[in-house]
Amino acid sequence: MAKKLWGTRFSKKTNSLTDKFTSSISFDKRLAKYDVLGSIAHAKMLGKQGIIPKLDSAAIVKGLNSILQELKNSEFKFDAGAEDIHSNIQEALSNKIGNAGSKLHTARSRNDQVALDMKMYVKDEIDNLNELIAQLQKAILELAKKNSKAIIPGYTHLQVAQCVLLAHHLLAYIEALERDKERLSDARMRLDSMPLGSCAFSGTGLPIDRNYVAKELGFRNITANSIDSVSDRDFIIEVLASLSILSVHLSRMAEDFILWSTKEFNFIDIDFSFCTGSSIMPHKKNPDILELIRGSVGKIQGDLLNVLTLMKGLPYSYNRDLQLDKPPLFDAVDTVKGILEIFVALFGNIVIKKEAVNSRLSDEALFSVDIVEYLIKKGVSYREAHDIVGRMIRDCLDKGKEISGLTELELKKYSGKLGKDVRKILNALASVNLKSSSGGTSPKLVARQLNKWQKELK
């Protein structure tokens, strides 16, 4: 069992229940690489500044590099009885190099050490997450390009609304995911300040060089206030908030596909490799993967609430409660990464059922707004045009009669501005072509957006 870094002052051993309850090695061992990298930079600085002998600094760095290699090769022996990863690595280092290892903890505390480890971990994971989000955007873009001419009935309130290009709908996902990347990148920029050297919470009287350590570890700058340095967990909350918003987008995408794969919608076919069956109903092909994605979002949002609640009553500066910020962060990161990976693969295995979709485009309710705008272009006020089309729908569509089947005389009964040329806009292709406002679903505008994303996602 690793020696406790604070045990000398105590006149008796801690109770085994205390050891079990306070140990964090079971989850913070994930930070081992960052703990070693941070310690290497710290040891170099201590030697450079003459705070410890250069020979001891060199021995520490050599020993830590050996541990780093063991971690890379999965050969490092984690001590399940260690209080935390810091104690575990400190003990392993001392066992390797002897007494020089005891000088590593000079001018630092586990308080600033864990803040450093967490920031380094979060920076790396933001980069990993943004790469996965970009992969998903590319997979969505490929599906959109492959079906660039496909038109689907769009929905509001889960009721048939207007025609849109399928690619336009898919591009909406890409836009949302881009904001998710921006939020994560923005959070990364804000957390990119190095806290080591703040020690327990008040700094140190030893002549350390914090800027040197920051440069060694790739941080933009150093934290400005030692109390804030060890007690701040804004960066974890901000990342969890960003992941919660991202997870909402992923859940809504999953819900679209769950609906679209039903017999009632019948828009898409999801590959069997991403579905499961029923133990009692042989005919079932269930989108369980998508349902689990949708269900996992509650867990991610719970992780955010976990840390918010953890932090809300803490006085400045460091409190042991902060040990518990790691499991929810690790859980959220792992869950989101898993969802992104499955979505990337799933998007490559979706088939659009074009014939089934096309059969749904004959509903002339889809073109009601187009008729309203046809009348507006002929000088009719919006309110009057809305009422005219409302009467036509009441008299025709609600009774199973098509507007396109009305004679010119019948059309004139609703408005003298209605002519037989209105029939030209009562089809899906004409409808989407009319949506020419910036950001709309016309094929020309959507083609431009596809080209834009093709370039940006290279």
Rosetta blueprint (number, residue, H / E / L):
1 M L
2 A L
3 K L
4 K L
5 L L
6 W L
7 G H
8 T H
9 R H
10 F L
11 S L
12 K L
13 K L
14 T L
15 N L
16 S H
17 L H
18 T H
19 D H
20 K H
21 F H
22 T H
23 S L
24 S L
25 I H
26 S H
27 F H
28 D H
29 K H
30 R H
31 L H
32 A H
33 K H
34 Y H
35 D H
36 V H
37 L H
38 G H
39 S H
40 I H
41 A H
42 H H
43 A H
44 K H
45 M H
46 L H
47 G H
48 K H
49 Q L
50 G L
51 I L
52 I L
53 P L
54 K H
55 L H
56 D H
57 S H
58 A H
59 A H
60 I H
61 V H
62 K H
63 G H
64 L H
65 N H
66 S H
67 I H
68 L H
69 Q H
70 E H
71 L H
72 K H
73 N L
74 S L
75 E L
76 F L
77 K L
78 F L
79 D L
80 A L
81 G L
82 A L
83 E L
84 D L
85 I H
86 H H
87 S H
88 N H
89 I H
90 Q H
91 E H
92 A H
93 L H
94 S H
95 N H
96 K H
97 I H
98 G H
99 N H
100 A H
101 G H
102 S H
103 K H
104 L L
105 H L
106 T L
107 A L
108 R L
109 S L
110 R H
111 N H
112 D H
113 Q H
114 V H
115 A H
116 L H
117 D H
118 M H
119 K H
120 M H
121 Y H
122 V H
123 K H
124 D H
125 E H
126 I H
127 D H
128 N H
129 L H
130 N H
131 E H
132 L H
133 I H
134 A H
135 Q H
136 L H
137 Q H
138 K H
139 A H
140 I H
141 L H
142 E H
143 L H
144 A H
145 K H
146 K H
147 N L
148 S L
149 K L
150 A L
151 I E
152 I E
153 P E
154 G E
155 Y E
156 T E
157 H L
158 L L
159 Q E
160 V E
161 A E
162 Q E
163 C E
164 V E
165 L E
166 L H
167 A H
168 H H
169 H H
170 L H
171 L H
172 A H
173 Y H
174 I H
175 E H
176 A H
177 L H
178 E H
179 R H
180 D H
181 K H
182 E H
183 R H
184 L H
185 S H
186 D H
187 A H
188 R H
189 M H
190 R H
191 L H
192 D L
193 S E
194 M E
195 P L
196 L L
197 G L
198 S L
199 C L
200 A L
201 F L
202 S L
203 G L
204 T L
205 G L
206 L L
207 P L
208 I L
209 D L
210 R H
211 N H
212 Y H
213 V H
214 A H
215 K H
216 E H
217 L H
218 G L
219 F L
220 R L
221 N E
222 I E
223 T L
224 A L
225 N L
226 S H
227 I H
228 D H
229 S H
230 V H
231 S H
232 D L
233 R L
234 D H
235 F H
236 I H
237 I H
238 E H
239 V H
240 L H
241 A H
242 S H
243 L H
244 S H
245 I H
246 L H
247 S H
248 V H
249 H H
250 L H
251 S H
252 R H
253 M H
254 A H
255 E H
256 D H
257 F H
258 I H
259 L H
260 W H
261 S L
262 T L
263 K L
264 E L
265 F L
266 N L
267 F L
268 I E
269 D E
270 I E
271 D L
272 F H
273 S H
274 F H
275 C L
276 T E
277 G L
278 S L
279 S L
280 I L
281 M L
282 P L
283 H L
284 K L
285 K L
286 N E
287 P L
288 D H
289 I H
290 L H
291 E H
292 L H
293 I H
294 R H
295 G H
296 S H
297 V H
298 G H
299 K H
300 I H
301 Q H
302 G H
303 D H
304 L H
305 L H
306 N H
307 V H
308 L H
309 T H
310 L H
311 M H
312 K H
313 G L
314 L L
315 P L
316 Y L
317 S L
318 Y L
319 N L
320 R H
321 D H
322 L H
323 Q H
324 L H
325 D H
326 K H
327 P H
328 P H
329 L H
330 F H
331 D H
332 A H
333 V H
334 D H
335 T H
336 V H
337 K H
338 G H
339 I H
340 L H
341 E H
342 I H
343 F H
344 V H
345 A H
346 L H
347 F H
348 G L
349 N L
350 I E
351 V E
352 I E
353 K L
354 K H
355 E H
356 A H
357 V H
358 N H
359 S L
360 R L
361 L L
362 S L
363 D L
364 E H
365 A H
366 L H
367 F H
368 S H
369 V H
370 D H
371 I H
372 V H
373 E H
374 Y H
375 L H
376 I H
377 K H
378 K L
379 G L
380 V L
381 S L
382 Y H
383 R H
384 E H
385 A H
386 H H
387 D H
388 I H
389 V H
390 G H
391 R H
392 M H
393 I H
394 R H
395 D H
396 C L
397 L H
398 D H
399 K H
400 G L
401 K L
402 E L
403 I H
404 S H
405 G H
406 L L
407 T L
408 E H
409 L H
410 E H
411 L H
412 K H
413 K H
414 Y H
415 S L
416 G L
417 K L
418 L L
419 G L
420 K H
421 D H
422 V H
423 R H
424 K H
425 I H
426 L L
427 N L
428 A H
429 L H
430 A H
431 S H
432 V H
433 N H
434 L H
435 K L
436 S L
437 S L
438 S L
439 G L
440 G L
441 T L
442 S L
443 P H
444 K H
445 L H
446 V H
447 A H
448 R H
449 Q H
450 L H
451 N H
452 K H
453 W H
454 Q H
455 K H
456 E H
457 L L
458 K L
